Amino acid sequence: MRQFLVTCLLAACVAATGCAATNKAMTLSDFRGFCLTSGGGKNGACDTNDICYSLAALLEEDFGSLGRCLDACRDFHAREAFANSMNRCAGTLNSARSLCIQYCRSNYGP
């Protein structure tokens, strides 16, 4: 019985270590998918596609550093927030910015 418990504990430790080692970077495809589904689609005058695909196209650039990537997220949000201030896109823009930050941190972070 003791050998069975030790084997189970060892298997659990190996499984936990395997999960921790698979932390991979977010891809542009992941970003687009998360972004398109996070804003609820078209609602009124807000078109999630315009925001998500525009930001994904921007993220295709190689920024070289986390700071430059985060600056691009911030600048895009500021520009789009002003341009879309009257069409109920705040939720979509905020979700896109959060996902952009996650993308930057997973691709350029420590």
C-alpha positions in Angstrom: 0.0 0.0 0.0 2.8 2.4 0.9 4.5 1.8 -2.5 1.2 2.6 -4.2 0.9 5.9 -2.3 4.5 6.8 -3.1 4.0 6.0 -6.8 0.8 8.2 -6.9 2.6 11.1 -5.2 5.5 10.8 -7.6 3.1 10.7 -10.6 1.4 13.8 -9.2 4.7 15.7 -8.8 5.7 14.8 -12.4 2.3 15.9 -13.7 2.5 19.2 -11.9 6.0 19.9 -13.1 5.0 19.1 -16.7 2.1 21.6 -16.5 4.4 24.4 -15.1 6.9 23.8 -18.0 4.3 24.3 -20.8 3.8 28.1 -20.3 3.9 29.2 -23.9 3.6 32.6 -25.5 0.2 33.8 -26.8 0.1 33.7 -30.6 -1.5 36.2 -32.9 -4.2 33.6 -33.7 -4.9 33.2 -29.9 -5.0 37.0 -29.6 -7.5 37.4 -32.4 -9.7 34.6 -31.1 -9.8 35.9 -27.6 -10.4 39.4 -28.7 -13.2 38.6 -31.1 -15.1 36.7 -28.5 -14.5 39.0 -25.5 -16.4 42.0 -26.8 -19.7 40.3 -27.6 -19.5 40.8 -31.4 -21.4 43.6 -33.2 -23.6 45.6 -30.9 -25.1 48.8 -32.2 -22.4 50.8 -34.0 -19.4 48.9 -32.4 -17.8 46.3 -34.7 -15.4 44.1 -32.7 -13.8 42.9 -36.0 -12.5 46.4 -36.8 -10.8 46.8 -33.4 -9.4 43.3 -33.0 -8.1 42.9 -36.5 -6.5 46.3 -36.5 -4.7 45.6 -33.2 -3.7 42.2 -34.4 -2.1 43.7 -37.5 -0.2 46.1 -35.3 1.1 43.3 -33.1 2.6 41.6 -36.2 5.5 44.0 -35.8 8.6 42.8 -33.9 8.8 45.4 -31.1 12.0 44.0 -29.6 11.1 44.8 -26.0 8.3 44.6 -23.6 8.2 48.4 -23.1 7.8 49.1 -26.8 5.0 46.5 -27.2 3.1 47.9 -24.1 3.5 51.4 -25.6 1.9 50.2 -28.8 -1.1 48.8 -26.8 -1.5 52.0 -24.9 -1.2 54.2 -28.0 -3.7 52.1 -30.0 -6.2 52.2 -27.1 -5.9 56.0 -26.7 -6.3 56.6 -30.5 -9.3 54.2 -30.8 -11.0 55.5 -27.5 -11.2 58.9 -29.0 -12.3 57.7 -32.4 -15.0 55.4 -30.9 -16.2 57.5 -28.0 -19.8 57.6 -29.1 -20.5 54.0 -30.4 -20.4 51.8 -27.2 -17.0 50.3 -27.9 -15.5 50.9 -24.5 -15.8 47.3 -23.4 -14.3 45.9 -26.6 -11.5 48.4 -26.5 -10.7 47.7 -22.8 -10.7 43.9 -23.5 -8.5 44.4 -26.5 -6.0 46.5 -24.5 -5.9 43.8 -21.7 -5.3 41.1 -24.3 -2.7 43.2 -26.0 -0.9 43.6 -22.6 -1.1 39.8 -22.1 0.3 39.2 -25.6 3.2 41.6 -24.9 4.0 40.0 -21.5 3.9 36.5 -22.9 6.1 37.3 -25.9 8.5 39.9 -24.5 8.3 39.4 -20.8 11.0 37.9 -18.5 
